[in-house]
Amino acid sequence: MLYEEDFHRWVERTVEQLRDRNYDQIDWENLIAEIELLGQREKSTLKIHLRGLLRTLLEYKYFPEHSSPHAKDKLLQHRQKIRETLEDSPSLKDYSEELFEESYQRARRAAALEMDVDLDTFPQESPFTWEQTLNPKFLP
């Protein structure tokens, strides 16, 4: 099957078949799976960058002397990627706000491991609001 042998060629052929409205030749099962993956990738991108952003904010706030010299750059990059993802997929805004608490808990655990400190070093609830977290001028 072309999908498994040469993915790029499969994409080209599928696009061609769609343009030609040759619907009976389309590999619908794999096309649907790929479209679903696209949506999952957007959510995954959001999760990764929100966790990274919150982890960097925690390190910056609680251990500024150990914070990476590139912390501000990391904050900027995570914020830009989150903003781009939300601009491309505005329907993920509600999802991202729901994800905030879960992301904070994961970022908290990651920061504790990375800084080799007790988890209780960081508060149970995020010391940052959603708005602060995304604000490019906010530094704790």
JOKA-V946992 format. One record per pair of residues at least 6 apart in sequence whose ideal C-beta (glycine too) atoms are under 6 Angstrom apart, sorted by the first residue. I is the first residue (numbers start at 0). GAP is how many residues later the second one is. Records with the same first field share a line. If there is no record, write none. Layout:
I->GAP / GAP
This chain:
1->8
2->7 / 24 / 27
13->17
16->8 / 9
41->47
44->40
45->39 / 46 / 50
48->29 / 32 / 33
49->53
50->52 / 55 / 56
51->26
52->25
53->49 / 50 / 53
54->52 / 55 / 56
55->15 / 18 / 19
56->71 / 83
57->53 / 64
58->8 / 52
59->7 / 11 / 80
60->79
62->52
78->57
85->6 / 7
96->33
99->30
103->22
107->14
111->7
131->6
